[in-house]
Amino acid sequence: MTLRSYVTSRVLLMIPMVMLLLTLVFVILRIIPGDPALLHFEKGVDPVVLAEFRTRLGLDKPILEQYFDYLWGIFHGDFGISMQDYQPISTHLFGRFPATLELSIYSILFAVLLGLALGVKASKNYDTTTDHSIRLFSIVTYAIPVFFLGMVLQFIFSIWLGWLPTGRRFPGRYTPPPTITGLYTIDSILAGDLFSLVTSVTYLILPTITLGTILCGIFIRFTRTNMLETLRMDFVIAAQARGLSNGTVTYRYALRNAFLPILTMIGIQFAALLAGAILTETTFSWPGLGTYLVARISRRDYTAIQGTVVFFGVLVSMLTLFVDILYAYLDPRIRL
Amino acid sequence: MTNALRIQDLTVEYKTRRGVARAVDRIRLSLEENRTLGLAGESGCGKSTLGRAIMRLVPYPGQIADGNIYINIDEDIPCKEGDIPKGEVDITELNEEQMRVLRGKEIAYIFQDPMTSLNPMLTIGSHFVQMIRAHDPEIEKEEALDRGKEVLEGLGILPERVTDYPHQFSGGMRQRVMIGLGLVLRPRLLISDEPTTSLDVIVEAQILEQMAELKKKFNLTMILITHNLGVLAQTADDIAIMYCGRLVELASVENVFEAPQHPYAQALLLSVPDVTKPDKKLVWIPGAPPDLVDPIPGCMFNPRCPMAMDICKTQVPPLIESETGGLVACHLYGGK
């Protein structure tokens, strides 16, 4: 199978997967008890207002028609309108998505780099104090609740030392860099605006460290286990026996082979991270999708919840697809 | 004749949870240049550990506990962390970098399983390039690749296949690649650890024949580790038989096959099936080797030995010269 036919088949497989996901979200939101329209208003609401509300949201149509309208809309990037402010949900999603994406990218980078470095170090020093300390650290990191670590860091670096801001993405009194990608760091570089770059970085540091630390534990453990397994493999010992340097053996032989399962883990974690940034975003008042979803849930904005969940779902499946393709590209055996 | 290799009282121990297992117990042997020593014994007798100890690559948690390993070097070898002078060098005294320089250049090692001894992520050519450049970074990539092609051609592999990955090669071809990698830097000592065990008999015969030719061509001194006595009969000059980490007999091939001295060697030869005598009943050695973590006093073979005497249960027999001119460690011959 060539790389191209592999990619084609993976893309084709994604279609039924996404369809299933969309249908599932639609069905679940229709079968949970309670009429969203009734929940939206106080008791004893005027039936005329209620009917008008239903018409506006398309809730008066037959269920199948609603379903096809919903699918049709999504294929055109239309996630419906909010029950709250009647604004298109896609405006909110696309407006807030870059904030979540930016935080997620830096957090995963932090977690992966720290995880790989510590994981490799632990495996090379197997069963020594270094190894045990690193393992302990990794367990501690994923036992700490995100918001707790976030608040401790806020307390130390923002309140006590006063070095970094406690939250938000950019100070209110300045205008963020002109939107090109929506990622403030990239946009400020593109605009050549050093001030904005430094400012956006200072705002990113704490949430990135918080989220990155929580995530790095799993990468440390995963890297360590995979490295320990690979370091014992014949081809690693054979490479040592040929006089290859320690660095080449560790990185080009062992880590390169141990990296494939780690890559899958990065994909899964990154997807989970996009959705799971909710707590971090709330702790740091980060204006991303997480805070948006929390706000909409607390107001029972069903259409907005549906839109956000679908958006996340499609995003996660695209990410999985991307990781699979990358995997095939990196491992010569899959390209057979 | 000078000794290519001289091992003195070498002891290798594995520190396990249950206690210390002595896998190689005060082994003393020397190997003249251009000769082939066959190292035989049943699984777990320490023959592979001895081979790995000569590379100073004993697998974790094993370590060289005592003894010296001298190899003969015919020219000064430059090294970043202390040049290695020519003559007899004790490799147990060398630092890691000095050892790395010797691996592959002076001593080569061929592993048992060619299917797992090559890095699945690298092309065959890269294996050669990385090895050659690890020992001489000034050699250009293209030149290193050309040398790899030349070696492969000599082993009957088409040179254009250097761009292929290991999974595109058969077992016999991979073992030829391993041999090529072992010999590309013209080492003086080649240790092959069961090089043909995982191959079928026809390929085994081809590989052994090829190794014999190469040995002559490159003036190699060889250690061939195997449990297959038939292989040794064709290829070795001398045979060393190990039992429970100790050397029990060392003699020329003819003497070992015609007049084995040690009762273990005798029993081992009787257990080899003979196709010319189909009626011959297969003999096996009753019992199993003792636990190395909890060794028995005296000769390790005494519980299974048909000729065991009282002294065998208390005193370790010393290695003495036998009537046939070899060495044997058995109380039967102590009285002369």
Boltz contact constraints between the chains, C-beta under 6 A:
constraints:
  - contact:
      token1: [A, 234]
      token2: [B, 111]
      max_distance: 6.0
  - contact:
      token1: [A, 234]
      token2: [B, 113]
      max_distance: 6.0
  - contact:
      token1: [A, 234]
      token2: [B, 116]
      max_distance: 6.0
  - contact:
      token1: [A, 234]
      token2: [B, 117]
      max_distance: 6.0
  - contact:
      token1: [A, 235]
      token2: [B, 117]
      max_distance: 6.0
  - contact:
      token1: [A, 235]
      token2: [B, 118]
      max_distance: 6.0
  - contact:
      token1: [A, 235]
      token2: [B, 119]
      max_distance: 6.0
  - contact:
      token1: [A, 238]
      token2: [B, 111]
      max_distance: 6.0
  - contact:
      token1: [A, 238]
      token2: [B, 117]
      max_distance: 6.0
  - contact:
      token1: [A, 240]
      token2: [B, 57]
      max_distance: 6.0
  - contact:
      token1: [A, 241]
      token2: [B, 55]
      max_distance: 6.0
  - contact:
      token1: [A, 241]
      token2: [B, 57]
      max_distance: 6.0
  - contact:
      token1: [A, 241]
      token2: [B, 103]
      max_distance: 6.0
  - contact:
      token1: [A, 241]
      token2: [B, 109]
      max_distance: 6.0
  - contact:
      token1: [A, 242]
      token2: [B, 104]
      max_distance: 6.0
  - contact:
      token1: [A, 242]
      token2: [B, 131]
      max_distance: 6.0
  - contact:
      token1: [A, 243]
      token2: [B, 100]
      max_distance: 6.0
  - contact:
      token1: [A, 243]
      token2: [B, 103]
      max_distance: 6.0
  - contact:
      token1: [A, 243]
      token2: [B, 104]
      max_distance: 6.0
  - contact:
      token1: [A, 243]
      token2: [B, 134]
      max_distance: 6.0
  - contact:
      token1: [A, 243]
      token2: [B, 135]
      max_distance: 6.0
  - contact:
      token1: [A, 244]
      token2: [B, 134]
      max_distance: 6.0
  - contact:
      token1: [A, 253]
      token2: [B, 119]
      max_distance: 6.0
  - contact:
      token1: [A, 256]
      token2: [B, 121]
      max_distance: 6.0
  - contact:
      token1: [A, 257]
      token2: [B, 121]
      max_distance: 6.0
  - contact:
      token1: [A, 332]
      token2: [B, 165]
      max_distance: 6.0
  - contact:
      token1: [A, 333]
      token2: [B, 167]
      max_distance: 6.0
